[in-house]
Amino acid sequence: MKAAGMLRQVSDFTDFSRGHQLRELLCQGEEPSHIQSSPDGQHLVVLQKSRPPPLAQVVAFRRHGIAGADLDRNWQPPQPALVGLLFLQSPGTLGSWALALVWEHGRTEIWHFVVTVGWQLLQTLELCQGVRARIISVCSQGASLVWCEERPPLDAHSDMSKCAFRFCVCTRALEVGEQGVRLGAVRIVLHNSPEYQVLSSSQHVFLVPATASFATTSKFLLIWHPEKTKLTITAPSAGFIHSKVLRSSSESDFRKLLLGSVGFLSGLAPLDIHTSAVSNSGGLLLVSTKGTVNIVEPDGTQRHIFDLEGRTVAQGSPVQLKTFGSILACVLAGVLYLIDQNSGRLIEKKVLSMKEVHFLESPGEEDSIQLLSQTGIYSFSFSKPEGSSRPELYLVETVFEEACRYYQRRSLSSSKLTVEKLKKGGVFQAPVALAAILQHSLHQKQKPAQGLQDTYTKLLSTMSLELQSYMSLELLKTCVVCAPENEVESCCEELVEQEVSRVLHSDMDKDNLAYLNSIFASFPKAAWKATRSCLQLQQNGDGLLVARATPEVWKKVLGGLEQEEVGQNGVVPLFELICTSFLRFKPKWLPSFVELTQQYVSISWAYSSKEGPEGRVPLYKRALGVLARKKKRSEADDEMELELLLCSKRPKAVLQALHILIRLKRWQQVVEVAEKFSKLSPLLNKEIFTTLLAEFAQHRELDPYLDMLWPLCPAELTISDILTVVLQHLPPSQEDPVPFSSEENQLTVGLLKPLLQRVVQRPCIQEEMYSDALQSPTFPPPTPPREHKIPSKAVADDAPQSPMVRTSSLSALLQGDTV
């Protein structure tokens, strides 16, 4: 249902001083560059840049009944151009406001209007400190002026890439009082930056890249918070990106501000901004060349408001934007759109007979809009019809809009599917049924229940719990908006918990994953609490971390999209998000969580499944990747790395942890790790023992732990294997070897003796295998060796030693003390 608006003329300029001149300016061939009405609506200020002869002019027109001198300023080249026409708040006897004219070279004139006296020049100021500075854009924010100025390099042949960052954003306090104008010191907000257009709200300043600025910096917006001296980076395609408090002038450097986000920002799509304006709620309204209207909130989040019926806005086509209460008024190509900012609903659409219009201030009139045209001032009155704000109507339209996008993605036809076609076609019954159920179930809370088809009754009973959850969620959102400041945090935590739970029980596609990333970035503490609640994470009586989440939820946490599928917009998988929360709020639980997730992998996926997380990058490596991304490394992080490697129980990870402990010379922990993990597999046992045996051969640090080390010797290692490892890792000697060395770190046979005796006394594996066969009487005896008659001397010299001789030699060796 739409409102019935009425357009009526309220002025033909005869009630203005010099009304004929005002009409002439508006009826000239070229459009006036800038038209602005005073806050009280009694004055019109027109900035005319191009008129024959080439003379720029600022003229202020006042309504009849207000006596006083007129304001008419003319100038011509080579005098710099006027870049700003601002109304400033001026308390005291001077009235409620003053007018500031800002020229390109920084000169600023402050004018004020006094009843019966007229316009008076209060003071002339110089904003810029440098002679060569040139103001590009200027706005007023509270009691200050904020502007972007160009500072050309001294060298005319400077590098073009460096010249792109020759701009600077500055601010100065400007207070208009009874004693005149007080101008504060210049403060740098941002330096070495590209060109920006500055737009101010009551508490924030938006920095919008100029169309001709450097390509790589035209992908994001900046928001300056003067009270907090903070800059926020945001992008319409990615939402909030980064925020930084500027504590010193060195932190105001544009390149340093982006240092930690360059890789992420390079993957963003370029901004598509045709027109921008600030709403009365403090947000930044953006109109794209595709006719899409969005609003960027001061916290960096973005919300879609309306599509101008698929209109493509040409680069030179003017678009007028202004908000009146909660109503957004937009004029494009002679069509006036009235849109509810909160719901995005079109309230009124009216084709205007005027070619060019401008919005004027209409103080005290919330249900009317004043339009300035070449023939006069018109007032457009509107009223919201009964029932236009009912939530079920908005929800029903949302269902059809989502259905359009859903079916359009899966359609093979090139024709565009619209909401009207979807409602009238009768082909797709799902959105029709859902819309009927929603309208019935939500409307019956206010009025008696309307009839519902029998075919939808069963579906309604199935959806009843989901509808209750939706209504409670909407109620909670309303509470967050309306709650007092001391209750906002608890409301946000409850809202985040419901949203995280909802996403975890739905399909984990790219949009849902990006939504979770934004939740974890905007509400980190609430997201951490929501994660613990959804996974039911807690410690049992033994101090072990346990979870009671369903296998389906574990699949969402551990599986999801691969990193290359996620994209380049900084969106990370859910497992990494949760690990980041652990590191921030409960770092001691992270190794236990990784160990817990590995246990649930076997429940949620088959052993050799490539779809599971273990078929890709192991979970412990993903957790280590999160740890490596920490900005500041501490000793606790080194301990965390060791715990993550050991809790994985993977051979390579265990050996990596063992080598780290050896490098740190923490020998007690080395032996404890060896004793614990040697039991996992014979192969790992052999690798661990060989590693420690090599360390034993090089130094004497392990000597106090030999009683714990030798029992770890694998059964398949022989004396030859042990001696080979020892000889290969003996430290190089600096002097000629002597029989008796005085070095304390000298390896002796006495140290090796317990190990060698253990190996010698151990029964041979082959003897155990064939002992039964050798004791059998039917087993044929071995063939005796053939004897050849060889001269006795040659035999004595060349014949190999018998096993008896070798055993005697080894026994003699074991009775010695040194090598």
C-alpha positions in Angstrom: 0.0 0.0 0.0 1.4 3.4 -1.0 0.8 6.9 0.4 -1.0 9.5 -1.5 1.3 12.4 -1.8 0.4 16.0 -2.9 2.6 18.5 -4.5 1.7 22.2 -4.1 3.6 25.5 -4.7 4.4 27.5 -1.6 6.5 30.3 -3.2 7.0 31.9 -6.6 10.0 33.9 -5.4 7.9 37.0 -4.9 8.3 36.6 -1.1 12.1 36.8 -1.5 14.2 39.9 -1.8 15.4 40.3 -5.4 13.2 37.4 -6.3 13.5 38.3 -10.0 17.3 37.9 -9.8 16.9 34.5 -8.1 14.6 33.4 -10.9 17.1 34.5 -13.5 19.9 32.5 -11.9 17.8 29.4 -11.8 16.6 29.8 -15.4 20.0 30.2 -16.9 21.3 27.5 -19.3 23.8 26.0 -16.9 22.7 24.6 -13.5 23.8 26.6 -10.4 26.8 24.9 -8.9 25.5 25.0 -5.3 22.2 26.0 -3.6 21.8 25.8 0.1 19.2 27.1 2.5 19.9 28.3 6.0 19.1 26.2 9.0 16.0 28.3 9.7 14.8 28.1 6.1 14.7 32.0 5.8 17.7 32.4 3.5 18.8 30.9 0.2 22.5 31.1 -0.8 23.4 30.4 -4.4 26.9 29.8 -5.7 27.1 30.5 -9.4 30.4 29.4 -11.0 29.8 29.7 -14.7 27.8 32.6 -16.2 28.5 35.1 -19.0 30.7 37.0 -18.6 33.0 34.6 -16.8 32.3 35.8 -13.3 31.8 33.7 -10.2 29.2 34.9 -7.7 27.7 34.1 -4.3 24.3 35.7 -3.7 22.1 35.3 -0.5 18.4 35.8 -0.9 16.1 36.4 2.1 12.4 36.2 2.5 10.3 39.5 2.7 9.8 40.8 6.2 13.5 40.5 7.0 15.2 43.8 6.5 18.9 44.4 6.2 21.8 44.6 3.7 22.3 41.9 1.1 25.2 39.5 0.5 26.6 39.6 -3.0 30.2 38.5 -3.6 31.8 38.5 -7.0 35.2 37.4 -8.1 36.9 36.4 -11.4 40.2 34.6 -12.4 43.0 34.6 -11.5 41.4 34.7 -8.0 41.1 31.1 -6.6 37.7 29.3 -6.8 35.3 29.0 -3.9 35.3 25.4 -2.6 33.0 25.5 0.4 29.8 27.2 1.5 29.1 26.2 5.1 26.6 27.1 7.8 28.3 27.1 11.2 26.6 27.0 14.6 27.3 30.3 16.4 26.0 30.7 20.0 25.5 34.0 21.7 24.2 37.3 20.5 25.2 36.7 16.9 22.2 34.3 16.3 22.1 30.6 15.9 24.3 30.3 12.8 26.9 31.9 10.6 28.0 31.5 7.0 31.6 30.5 6.0 32.9 31.1 2.5 36.1 29.0 1.9 38.3 29.6 -1.1 40.7 27.2 -2.7 43.9 28.9 -1.3 42.5 28.7 2.3 41.1 32.2 2.7 37.9 32.0 4.7 35.2 34.7 5.2 32.8 34.5 8.2 29.5 36.2 7.6 26.6 36.6 9.9 23.1 38.0 9.5 21.7 40.4 12.0 18.0 41.4 11.8 17.5 45.0 10.7 21.2 45.3 9.9 21.6 42.5 7.3 24.7 40.6 6.3 28.0 41.6 7.9 31.5 40.3 7.4 32.6 39.2 10.8 36.3 38.2 10.0 38.6 36.9 7.3 40.8 34.0 8.2 43.6 31.8 6.6 43.0 28.1 7.1 46.2 26.7 5.5 49.7 27.2 6.8 51.5 26.5 3.6 51.5 29.1 0.8 51.3 26.4 -1.9 48.5 24.4 -0.3 45.2 24.1 -2.1 41.9 23.0 -0.5 40.1 20.3 -2.4 37.1 19.7 -0.1 35.9 21.2 3.2 33.1 20.5 5.7 32.1 21.6 9.2 32.0 19.1 12.1 30.7 20.6 15.3 32.8 23.6 16.2 35.6 22.7 13.8 36.4 22.8 10.1 37.8 19.7 8.4 39.3 19.9 4.9 41.4 17.9 2.5 44.3 20.0 1.0 46.8 19.3 -1.7 50.5 19.9 -0.9 52.3 19.8 -4.3 55.9 18.4 -4.2 58.7 20.9 -4.4 60.3 18.9 -7.2 58.3 19.2 -10.4 59.7 15.9 -11.8 58.8 13.8 -8.8 57.6 10.2 -9.2 54.0 10.0 -10.1 53.3 7.2 -7.6 54.6 9.5 -4.8 52.6 12.5 -6.2 49.4 10.5 -5.8 49.9 10.7 -2.0 50.5 14.5 -1.8 47.2 15.3 0.0 46.6 15.9 3.7 43.4 15.9 5.8 43.5 18.7 8.4 41.2 20.2 11.1 41.0 23.5 13.0 38.6 24.5 15.8 36.5 27.5 14.7 34.3 29.2 17.4 32.1 32.2 16.6 31.4 34.3 19.7 30.6 37.7 20.8 34.2 38.8 20.7 34.7 37.6 17.1 36.0 34.4 15.7 38.6 32.2 17.4 40.6 29.9 15.2 42.5 27.0 16.8 45.8 25.4 15.7 46.0 23.1 12.7 45.8 19.4 13.6 46.8 16.8 11.0 44.2 13.9 10.8 45.9 12.1 7.9 49.0 13.0 5.8 50.6 11.4 2.7 47.1 10.4 1.6 45.3 10.3 -1.8 42.6 12.9 -2.6 39.5 12.6 -0.5 36.1 14.3 -0.4 35.1 15.0 3.3 31.5 14.7 4.4 30.5 15.3 8.0 27.7 14.1 10.3 27.1 15.4 13.8 29.9 13.1 15.3 31.9 11.7 12.4 33.6 12.6 9.2 33.5 10.4 6.2 36.5 10.4 3.7 35.3 9.3 0.3 38.0 8.7 -2.4 37.9 11.1 -5.3 37.0 9.6 -8.7 40.4 10.4 -10.1 42.4 9.2 -7.1 45.0 6.4 -7.1 43.4 3.1 -8.3 44.6 0.9 -5.4 43.2 3.3 -2.8 39.8 3.7 -4.4 38.5 0.5 -2.9 37.6 1.6 0.6 36.3 4.5 2.7 37.7 6.1 5.9 35.7 7.2 8.9 37.2 9.7 11.3 35.9 9.8 14.9 37.1 13.1 16.4 36.1 12.4 20.0 38.1 9.1 20.0 40.8 10.3 17.5 40.3 7.1 15.7 40.2 6.2 12.0 38.1 3.3 10.7 38.7 1.5 7.4 35.6 0.1 5.7 34.6 -1.1 2.3 31.1 -1.6 0.9 32.1 -5.0 -0.5 33.6 -6.3 2.8 32.2 -4.2 5.7 34.3 -3.2 8.6 38.0 -3.9 8.0 40.2 -2.2 10.6 40.2 0.6 13.2 43.1 2.4 14.7 43.5 5.1 17.4 45.8 7.9 16.4 47.9 8.6 19.5 50.7 10.5 17.7 51.4 12.3 14.5 53.5 9.4 13.2 50.5 7.2 13.3 48.5 9.6 11.1 50.6 8.5 8.1 48.3 7.0 5.4 50.7 4.3 4.4 51.3 3.2 8.0 47.6 3.0 8.6 47.2 0.5 5.8 50.3 -1.4 6.5 48.6 -4.4 8.1 45.7 -4.6 5.5 47.4 -4.1 2.2 47.0 -7.7 1.1 43.4 -7.8 2.0 42.6 -4.5 0.5 44.2 -5.4 -2.8 41.6 -8.1 -3.4 38.6 -5.8 -3.0 36.5 -4.6 -5.8 36.8 -0.9 -6.7 34.2 1.5 -5.2 31.2 2.2 -7.3 30.0 5.6 -6.1 28.0 8.0 -8.2 26.6 10.2 -5.5 27.2 10.4 -1.7 25.4 12.3 1.0 25.1 12.2 4.8 21.8 11.3 6.4 20.3 12.9 9.4 20.9 9.7 11.4 24.7 10.0 10.8 25.2 7.4 8.1 26.7 7.9 4.7 24.3 7.4 1.8 25.9 6.0 -1.4 24.3 5.7 -4.8 26.1 3.4 -7.3 26.1 3.7 -11.1 23.7 0.7 -11.1 21.1 2.6 -9.1 21.7 0.9 -5.8 21.2 2.9 -2.6 23.3 1.8 0.4 24.1 3.4 3.8 27.4 3.0 5.6 27.1 3.4 9.3 29.7 5.2 11.5 30.9 1.8 12.8 31.8 0.7 9.3 28.9 -1.7 8.7 26.9 -1.3 5.5 23.2 -1.8 4.8 21.3 -2.0 1.5 18.3 0.3 1.4 16.8 0.4 -2.1 17.3 -0.3 -5.8 16.1 2.5 -8.1 14.2 0.0 -10.3 17.3 -1.2 -12.0 18.1 2.3 -13.4 21.7 2.8 -14.6 22.9 6.2 -13.5 25.1 8.0 -16.1 28.2 9.7 -14.9 26.8 13.3 -15.6 23.3 12.7 -14.4 22.6 14.6 -11.2 21.1 12.6 -8.2 19.6 14.6 -5.3 19.6 12.9 -1.8 18.2 14.1 1.4 16.6 12.6 4.5 13.6 13.9 6.4 13.2 11.9 9.6 13.2 8.3 8.6 12.3 9.1 5.0 14.9 9.1 2.3 14.0 11.4 -0.6 15.8 10.8 -3.9 15.4 12.6 -7.2 16.7 10.9 -10.4 15.8 11.8 -14.0 12.8 13.8 -12.9 11.4 11.1 -10.7 10.9 11.6 -6.9 11.4 8.5 -4.7 10.3 8.4 -1.1 11.8 5.5 0.7 11.6 4.2 4.3 15.2 4.1 5.5 14.5 1.5 8.1 12.7 -1.1 6.0 13.8 -0.1 2.4 10.1 0.1 1.3 9.1 2.5 -1.4 6.5 4.8 0.1 5.9 7.0 -2.9 7.1 7.4 -6.5 6.1 10.6 -8.3 7.1 11.9 -11.8 7.9 15.6 -11.5 7.2 18.1 -14.2 10.2 20.2 -13.2 13.5 19.5 -15.0 15.9 20.4 -12.1 15.0 20.4 -8.4 17.0 21.0 -5.2 16.0 19.9 -1.7 15.6 22.7 0.9 15.5 22.7 4.7 12.0 22.5 6.1 12.4 22.9 9.9 9.5 21.7 12.0 7.8 19.8 9.1 8.5 16.1 9.3 5.8 15.0 6.9 6.6 17.4 4.0 9.5 18.0 1.7 10.4 21.4 0.1 11.7 21.4 -3.4 13.3 24.3 -5.2 12.8 24.5 -9.0 13.1 27.2 -11.7 9.5 28.3 -11.2 9.3 28.4 -7.4 9.4 26.4 -4.2 7.1 23.4 -3.9 6.1 21.4 -0.9 5.4 17.7 -1.2 3.2 16.4 1.7 3.1 12.7 2.4 1.7 10.5 5.2 2.2 6.8 5.9 -0.9 4.8 5.3 -2.3 2.6 8.0 -0.6 -0.7 8.2 2.4 0.4 6.1 4.8 -0.4 9.0 3.4 -3.9 9.7 6.4 -6.2 9.9 4.7 -9.1 8.1 4.4 -6.9 4.9 8.1 -6.3 4.8 8.9 -9.9 5.5 6.6 -11.1 2.8 8.3 -8.8 0.3 11.7 -10.0 1.5 10.6 -13.6 0.8 9.8 -12.9 -2.8 13.0 -10.8 -3.3 15.2 -13.7 -1.9 13.2 -16.2 -4.0 13.9 -14.1 -7.1 17.7 -14.2 -6.5 17.6 -17.9 -5.7 15.7 -18.9 -8.8 17.6 -16.5 -11.0 20.9 -18.1 -10.1 19.6 -21.5 -11.1 17.7 -20.4 -14.2 18.9 -21.2 -17.6 16.8 -18.4 -19.2 18.3 -15.0 -19.9 15.1 -13.2 -19.0 15.1 -11.4 -15.6 12.8 -12.7 -13.0 10.9 -10.0 -11.0 8.8 -10.1 -7.9 5.7 -9.3 -9.9 6.4 -12.3 -12.3 6.9 -14.5 -9.3 3.6 -13.6 -7.7 1.6 -13.9 -10.9 3.3 -16.8 -12.6 2.1 -19.6 -10.5 5.1 -21.7 -11.3 7.0 -21.4 -8.1 4.8 -22.3 -5.2 7.4 -22.3 -2.4 7.6 -18.5 -2.0 3.8 -18.2 -2.3 3.2 -20.7 0.4 5.9 -19.3 2.7 4.6 -15.7 2.2 1.0 -16.9 3.1 2.2 -18.7 6.2 4.2 -15.8 7.4 1.5 -13.3 6.8 -1.0 -15.5 8.6 1.1 -16.4 11.6 2.4 -12.9 12.2 -0.8 -11.0 11.5 -2.9 -13.2 13.8 -1.1 -11.8 16.9 -2.7 -8.4 16.2 -6.1 -9.3 14.7 -8.3 -12.4 14.5 -6.7 -15.2 12.5 -7.5 -15.2 8.8 -8.2 -18.3 6.8 -5.3 -20.4 5.7 -5.4 -23.1 3.1 -5.5 -26.6 4.3 -2.4 -27.5 2.3 -0.4 -24.9 4.3 -1.7 -26.0 7.7 0.7 -28.9 8.0 3.6 -26.8 6.9 2.7 -24.1 9.4 2.8 -26.7 12.2 6.3 -27.8 11.0 7.5 -24.2 10.9 6.0 -23.1 14.2 9.3 -23.4 16.2 11.2 -21.6 13.5 8.6 -18.8 13.5 8.9 -18.5 17.2 12.6 -18.2 17.0 12.3 -15.6 14.3 9.9 -13.5 16.3 12.1 -13.7 19.4 15.1 -12.7 17.4 13.3 -9.7 16.0 12.1 -8.8 19.5 15.7 -9.0 20.7 16.9 -6.8 17.9 14.4 -4.2 18.9 15.5 -4.5 22.5 19.1 -3.9 21.4 18.1 -0.7 19.6 15.9 0.6 22.4 17.8 -0.7 25.5 19.6 1.7 27.8 23.3 2.0 27.6 24.0 -0.3 30.6 21.9 -3.1 29.1 23.2 -3.0 25.5 26.1 -5.3 26.2 24.0 -8.1 27.6 21.4 -7.7 24.8 24.2 -7.9 22.2 25.6 -11.0 23.7 22.2 -12.7 23.6 21.7 -11.6 20.0 25.1 -12.8 18.9 24.5 -16.2 20.5 21.2 -16.6 18.7 22.8 -15.6 15.4 25.8 -17.9 15.8 23.6 -20.8 16.7 21.3 -20.1 13.7 24.2 -20.1 11.3 25.8 -23.2 12.7 22.5 -25.0 12.1 22.2 -23.9 8.5 24.3 -24.4 5.3 27.8 -23.1 5.7 28.2 -21.3 2.4 30.4 -18.2 1.6 27.8 -15.7 2.7 27.2 -17.3 6.1 30.9 -17.7 6.6 31.5 -14.0 5.8 28.6 -13.1 8.2 30.3 -15.1 11.0 33.6 -13.4 10.3 31.9 -10.0 10.7 30.2 -11.1 13.9 33.6 -12.3 15.4 35.3 -9.1 14.3 32.6 -6.7 15.6 31.6 -8.6 18.8 34.7 -10.7 19.8 33.7 -11.3 23.4 30.1 -12.1 22.7 31.1 -14.4 19.8 33.5 -16.3 22.2 30.6 -16.8 24.7 28.3 -17.9 21.9 30.9 -20.4 20.6 31.3 -21.9 24.1 27.5 -22.1 24.4 26.9 -23.7 21.0 29.6 -26.3 21.4 28.8 -26.7 25.1 32.5 -26.5 26.0 33.4 -27.0 29.6 36.0 -28.7 31.9 35.0 -31.9 33.6 36.0 -33.0 37.1 39.4 -34.1 35.9 40.2 -30.8 34.3 39.7 -32.1 30.7 37.9 -30.1 28.1 34.7 -31.7 26.9 32.1 -30.8 24.3 28.5 -32.0 23.7 27.9 -30.6 20.3 26.2 -32.7 17.6 28.2 -34.3 14.8 26.5 -32.0 12.3 27.7 -28.9 14.2 31.2 -30.4 14.4 31.1 -30.8 10.6 30.4 -27.1 10.3 33.3 -26.2 12.7 35.9 -28.6 11.3 34.9 -28.8 7.7 33.4 -26.0 5.7 35.1 -24.3 2.8 38.7 -24.6 1.9 40.9 -21.6 2.0 41.1 -21.2 -1.7 37.3 -21.5 -1.9 36.8 -18.8 0.7 38.3 -16.0 -1.5 40.6 -13.1 -1.0 38.4 -10.9 1.1 40.0 -11.8 4.4 37.3 -14.4 5.3 38.8 -17.2 7.3 37.2 -20.6 8.0 35.2 -21.2 11.2 37.8 -23.4 12.8 40.4 -20.5 12.5 37.8 -18.1 13.9 37.3 -20.2 17.0 41.1 -20.8 17.5 41.5 -17.0 17.4 38.9 -16.6 20.1 40.7 -19.2 22.2 44.0 -17.4 21.9 42.3 -14.1 22.9 40.1 -15.2 25.8 41.2 -18.7 26.9 44.7 -19.6 25.4 45.3 -22.5 27.8 42.3 -24.3 26.3 43.5 -24.2 22.7 45.7 -27.4 22.7 42.9 -29.3 24.5 40.4 -28.0 21.9 42.6 -29.1 19.0 42.9 -32.5 20.6 39.2 -32.7 21.2 38.5 -31.8 17.5 40.8 -34.6 16.3 38.7 -37.0 18.3 35.5 -35.8 16.7 37.0 -36.1 13.2 36.7 -39.9 13.4 33.0 -39.5 14.3 32.1 -37.1 11.6 34.2 -38.4 8.7 35.4 -41.8 7.4 39.1 -42.6 8.1 40.4 -42.0 4.6 37.8 -39.4 3.5 39.3 -36.5 1.6 36.4 -34.3 2.5 37.3 -34.3 6.1 39.7 -31.8 7.6 42.5 -34.4 8.1 42.4 -35.0 4.3 43.5 -31.4 3.8 45.7 -29.4 6.1 45.9 -31.1 9.6 44.1 -29.3 12.3 47.2 -28.7 14.4 48.8 -27.0 11.5 45.7 -24.7 11.1 45.9 -23.9 14.8 49.6 -23.1 14.4 48.8 -20.8 11.5 46.5 -18.8 13.7 49.2 -18.6 16.4 51.8 -17.5 13.8 49.5 -14.5 12.8 49.8 -13.0 16.2 51.4 -9.6 16.1 53.5 -9.9 19.3 55.3 -13.2 20.1 55.8 -14.1 23.7 57.3 -17.1 25.7 53.8 -18.3 26.3 53.3 -18.5 22.5 56.4 -20.7 22.3 55.0 -23.0 24.9 51.7 -23.0 23.0 53.5 -24.1 19.9 55.0 -27.1 21.7 51.7 -28.1 23.2 49.9 -27.9 19.8 52.6 -30.1 18.2 52.5 -32.7 20.9 48.7 -32.8 21.2 48.4 -33.8 17.6 50.3 -37.1 18.3 51.5 -37.1 14.7 55.0 -38.5 14.2 56.4 -35.5 12.3 54.8 -33.1 14.8 56.2 -35.0 17.8 59.7 -35.1 16.3 59.5 -31.4 15.5 58.6 -30.7 19.1 61.4 -32.9 20.3 63.9 -31.0 18.2 62.6 -27.7 19.6 63.1 -29.0 23.1 66.6 -30.2 22.3 67.4 -26.8 20.8 66.2 -25.2 24.1 68.2 -27.8 26.1 65.3 -28.7 28.2 66.5 -32.2 28.8 64.1 -33.3 31.5 61.2 -32.5 29.2 63.0 -34.2 26.3 63.2 -37.5 28.1 59.6 -37.2 29.4 58.3 -36.6 25.8 60.4 -39.5 24.6 59.0 -41.9 27.2 55.4 -40.8 26.5 55.4 -40.9 22.7 57.7 -43.9 22.1 54.8 -46.1 23.0 52.6 -44.9 20.1 54.4 -46.8 17.3 57.6 -48.8 16.8 58.7 -46.5 14.0 58.3 -43.4 16.1 60.1 -45.2 18.9 63.1 -45.9 16.6 63.2 -42.2 15.3 63.0 -40.8 18.9 65.7 -43.1 20.2 68.0 -42.6 17.2 67.7 -38.8 17.7 68.5 -38.9 21.4 71.4 -41.4 20.8 72.9 -38.9 18.4 72.6 -36.1 21.0 74.1 -38.5 23.6 77.2 -39.0 21.3 77.8 -35.2 21.0 77.6 -34.0 24.6 77.1 -35.1 28.2 73.9 -33.2 28.9 71.8 -36.5 28.7 74.1 -38.5 31.1 71.8 -38.0 34.2 68.9 -39.4 32.2 70.5 -42.6 30.8 68.6 -44.9 33.1 65.4 -43.6 31.5 66.8 -43.4 28.0 68.3 -46.9 27.5 65.0 -48.8 28.1 63.6 -47.0 25.1 66.0 -48.8 22.8 64.0 -50.6 20.0 64.2 -54.3 19.8 65.4 -54.3 16.2 68.5 -52.1 16.9 71.7 -54.2 16.9 75.0 -53.3 18.4 76.3 -52.4 14.9 73.4 -50.0 14.4 74.1 -48.3 17.8 77.9 -48.0 17.2 77.2 -46.6 13.7 75.0 -43.9 15.0 77.4 -43.0 17.8 80.4 -42.9 15.5 78.5 -40.7 12.9 77.7 -38.1 15.5 80.9 -37.9 17.6 82.0 -34.3 17.8 85.1 -33.5 15.7 88.4 -33.6 17.7 90.6 -30.5 17.6 93.8 -32.4 18.5 95.3 -35.8 17.6 93.6 -38.6 19.5 95.4 -39.8 22.6 94.7 -42.9 24.7 93.7 -41.0 27.8 91.9 -37.7 27.2 91.4 -35.0 29.8 88.2 -33.6 28.2 85.2 -33.9 30.5 82.7 -34.4 27.6 84.6 -37.4 26.2 82.4 -40.3 25.4 83.5 -43.5 27.2 82.7 -47.1 26.8 81.5 -47.1 30.4 78.7 -44.8 29.4 77.7 -47.1 26.5 78.2 -50.3 28.5 74.7 -50.6 30.0 73.1 -50.1 26.6 75.4 -52.6 24.9 74.9 -55.2 27.6 71.2 -54.8 27.3 71.4 -55.4 23.6 73.7 -58.4 24.0 71.7 -60.1 26.7 68.5 -59.6 24.7 67.3 -62.8 23.0 67.8 -62.8 19.2 64.6 -62.3 17.3 65.5 -65.0 14.8 66.3 -67.5 17.6 62.8 -66.9 19.0 61.2 -67.4 15.6 63.0 -70.7 14.9 63.4 -72.1 18.4 60.6 -74.6 18.0 61.9 -75.8 14.6 65.4 -76.2 15.9 64.2 -78.5 18.7 62.3 -80.8 16.4 64.1 -84.2 15.9 62.9 -84.4 12.3 64.6 -81.2 11.3 67.6 -82.0 9.1 70.9 -80.9 10.6 72.8 -78.1 8.8 75.3 -79.1 6.1 78.9 -78.9 7.5 81.2 -76.5 5.8 83.5 -77.8 3.1 87.2 -77.9 4.0 89.9 -77.0 1.6 93.6 -77.8 2.3 95.4 -74.5 2.3 98.9 -73.7 3.6 98.6 -73.1 7.3 100.3 -69.8 7.2 98.0 -68.4 4.6 95.0 -69.6 6.6 96.3 -68.0 9.7 96.8 -64.7 8.0 93.7 -64.4 5.8 91.0 -66.4 7.3 88.2 -64.4 8.9 87.7 -64.6 12.7 85.3 -67.1 13.9 82.1 -66.1 15.9 83.8 -67.2 19.1 86.7 -64.8 18.5 84.3 -61.9 17.7 82.3 -62.6 20.9 85.5 -62.7 23.0 86.6 -59.4 21.5 83.3 -57.8 22.3 83.3 -59.1 25.9 86.8 -57.7 26.3 85.6 -54.4 24.9 82.7 -54.3 27.4 85.0 -54.8 30.3 87.1 -51.7 29.3 86.4 -48.1 30.2 87.3 -45.9 27.3 87.1 -45.8 23.6 
